[in-house]
Amino acid sequence: MSDNFTKHKLRHFLIGGVMGIANIIPGVSGGTIAVVFGVYEDLMEALGNFWSDKEKRWMYIRYLIIIFSGSIAAVLLLSQLLSWALTNYEMITIYFFMGLILGSIPVVYKSHPDMKINVPRIISFLIGMGIVIILAMMQSGGKAASAEDAVMNYGILNFLYILFCGIIASSAMIVPGVSGSFILILLGTYWVVLQSISKLTSEFFQAGFTSEMTARMLVIASLGIGIVIGILGFSRLMSWALKNYPAVTMFGILGLIFGSFYQLYPGVDFGMTGLGSIISFTAGVIISLKFGKEQ
């Protein structure tokens, strides 16, 4: 990473925003979005080394502030819009993200000069793809019927569990192809978290600091602390792998990305929704390829 990233602050802020949106959609990976827009390796480098590399520490910190400020702003400002799009145009929205992911594959493949196929790299690819498919097959259950009021009965153990869920989900959030929101579904906390964010952004200025708003803020704070702890720990592993085994790691990432299609695929439609899905998918591919060429 060089200090040239400061010339693209707005771009990185917007990329962080897309990552933030992706991380609240079950099945969509913020790590994949980072790959799509060509910032994944820089992100892992910054996360893995900002504390130990005194020479580049402040450059890394500025970079991370820009990326994660975009993510937080997008989650708070656009969660309602995203919820509306997924509720009313679910297939079209998902196909757009699938287009972004498909368009990222050439970028990933060209990210290392030696990407010849051999046995260790095939194994890495298959392991990555298998992880995502197995997680997708484990998915069960829908919205918890009590999610609306559950937060009002939370005690310290509930908040500690959400913190733990944040640690686990954060590892997935920075792995391409693996959805942090999906992990929260498996752990049974997704709907409480989603409703806490939605209620906080839509009702806080109307209701103020009510006991319900305070409880929802504690839910978000607990999850956020867990995410920070998990990302700082897991990113060091990814940074090490990218430095020492770059090609094998990139084949594993490709496997994760290919596996995400199994997780995301919403089926087909032969009506206007299908036509809209084709258009949104094509737009996603074009955007992804365009950003890839700028790397």
N, C-alpha and C positions, 0 to 999 in steps of 0.2 A: 504494500500500500504506500502511496506517496501522498504528499500534502495537496496534490491536484484535486482531491475530492472536495476541497473548499470552494472550488469553482462551480460545483454542482450541488450547492446546498438545497436549493428548492427541489431539484430532481430527487435527491436522497430523502428529503422530507416527504415527498409524494409517494416514493417507493415504500417508505415506512408506513404511510397511510394505507396503501394497498395490503401490506403485510398484516396490519392490524385488522382490517376488514376480513381478510382470509382466515385469521385465527379465530374468528367468532362464527365461522361457517363449518358445521360438522362435515368432515370429508375433505376440506380444503386446507392445505398446509402453508403456513407462513414461510417456512423454509423453502418450499417450492417456489413461492413468489420471489424470494430473494435470489434463487437460481435464475428464474425467468428474467429478471432485470439485471443480472450480472453482478450482484453485490454480495453473494453468499460467502466467497472466500475472504473478502475484505471484512465482512461482518464477523466471521469466525476468528480471524486474526485479531481484530480489535477486542472481541470478548475474551479471547484466550490470553492476551498479552498486555492489556491496558494497565494491569497492576504491577507486573514484573518488568516491563520494558520502560525504564525511566526516561529514556531518550525520546520515545514516541508516545509517552503516556497521555499528554494533553491532546495530541492529534487524535488518538483513539477515543478519548473521552468526548471530544467535540463531535466526532463522527457518530458515536453511539447516542449522544443527546439528540442529534438531528433525526436519526432513524427512529428512535423510540418516541420522540415527541410527535412525529408524524403518526405512529401507530396509536398512541393514546388519543390524540386529537380525532383521528378517524373513528375510533371505537365510540367515543363520546358524542361526536357530532353526526355520524352517519349510521349508527346502529338502527335507528328508526327507519331510515330509508332502505337499508339492507333488509331489515325484517319485512318491510312492505314488498320489496322486489321478490324475496323468496316466497312470501305468502301468495302473491298474485301472479308472478312469472317465474316460478321455481325452475322449470326446465330451461328456459331461455337464459336465466342467470347462471345456472350450473354449466351450460354449454359454453358460455363466455369464458368461465374459468378453465374449462377443459381446453379451449383454444389457446389460452395463455400458456398452459402447461405443455401442450403439444409443440408449440412454437419455441419452447425453451430447450427442447432436446438437442437440436444442432449446436446451440450455444454451449451446453454441457459437454457434448462430445468433442468440441474443438477447444475446450478450456485447457487441455493438457496436450503437449506435442506428441507424446507417445501413448496412443490409445489403441494399440494393436490388441486383438483378442487373444487371450490365453486362458489356461485353466483357472488360475487364481482369480482372474477378473470375471470370468463366467460365474464362478461360485459366489463372488461378491455380489454380482448382479442378481442372481437367483435368491440369495439370502435377503437382499433389500426388497425385492418384489414380494417374496414370501411373507415378510414381516407385515407389510401393509395389507395383503390379502387376508392373512389370518386375523388381523385386528378387525377388518371389515366383516368377516364371517362371524366374529364374536358379538357384533352389535346386536342389541336387543332392547326392547322396551321403547316407549314413547315418552311423552311429557308426563311427569309425575303429577298426579291429580292434586297433591297437596303442596305443590311447589309455590303456589301463590301466597300461602300463609305460613309455610314451614319456617321461614326465616324469623318470624316473630317469636318462635319457641326455641331459638338457638341459644346454647350456652357455650362456655369456653371450649369444651371438647369438640363441638361442631365447628367452631372457627379454626381450631387446630387441625381438624380433619381437612377443611378447605385449604389451609396452608399446605398440608401434605399433598393434596390433589394438585395444587399449583406447582409444586416441585416436580411431580411426575409429569404433568401436562407440559411443562416448560421444555422438558427434554424433547418431547414430540414437536413442539412448536418450531424448533430450529433444525429439525431433521426433515429434509425434503420428502414429500409424499405422505408424511404421517401427520394427522390432524390433531392439534391440541384440544380442540373442542370435542372431537370424537373420544379422546381419552377421558374427558370430563363426563361424557355420557356414560362410558363404561364404569366410571367411579361413582355415578349417581348424583353429580352436583351440577350438571350443565344447566338445567332449567332454572335452578335457584340463582345461579350466577347470571344467566341471561336476563332473567326478570329483574334482578337487582340493578343491572346496568340500564335496562330499558326504563324502569320506574325512576331511577335516579336522574336520568337525562330528561325525562318527559314531565316529571312531577315535582322535582326538587324546588324550583323557583315558585311553584304554586303553594306547596305544602310546607316548605321550610324544614327545620330540624325536628321532625316528628320522631317518635320512637321507631316507627317503621323505616324512615329514611336513615336513621342512625344505624339500625341493624343492617340495612342493605349496604351502607358505606363500610361497615365492618367486614361484610362478606367480600366486597371488592378489595379492601385493604389486605385481608388475609390471603386472598388468592394472589394479589400483586406481590406480596412479600415472598410467597412460595415460588412464584415465577422467577423473581430476581435470583433467589438462592439456586434454583435449578439451572437457570441459563448460565450463570457464572461458573458452575461446576461442570456441566456437560459440554459447554463450548470449548473448554480446554482440551477435552478428549478429541473433539472434532478438529480443532486447530492442529493438534499433534498428528492426527491421521492424515490430514491434507498436506502437512509438511513432509512426513516420512514415507507415506504410501499414497501419493496423489492419484495415480491412475487407478489403483484398486479401489480407493475411496470414491472416485468419480463414477466408476462402474456400479458401486453400491448405491450411489445417489441416483443413477439412471434406473436401477432396479426399483428403488422407492418411487420414482416418478411414474414409471410404467405401471406399477402396482396401484397407484392412486386412481388410475382410470377405472379399475374394477370397483374401487370404493365410491367413485363419484357418479358413474354412468347411470343416468336417470331413465333410460329407455328411449324409444322413438315415438314421434307423433307425425301423422300424415296430414294434419290440418295446418291452420295458420300458426299454431304454436310451434310446429315442426319447422315451418319456414323461418319464423323468428329465431329459432334455435340455430339454424344453419347460418343465418346472418350474424348472430352474436358470436358463434363459434369462429367464423371467418375473421370477424373483427378482432377476436382474442389472439388468433394466430398471427395476424398482420402486426398488431401492437407488439407482441412478444418478439417477433423477428426483427422489427424495427429497432427496438431497444437493444436487442442482442447485437446488431451491427454497430451500435454506438460504443460498445465495450472496447 
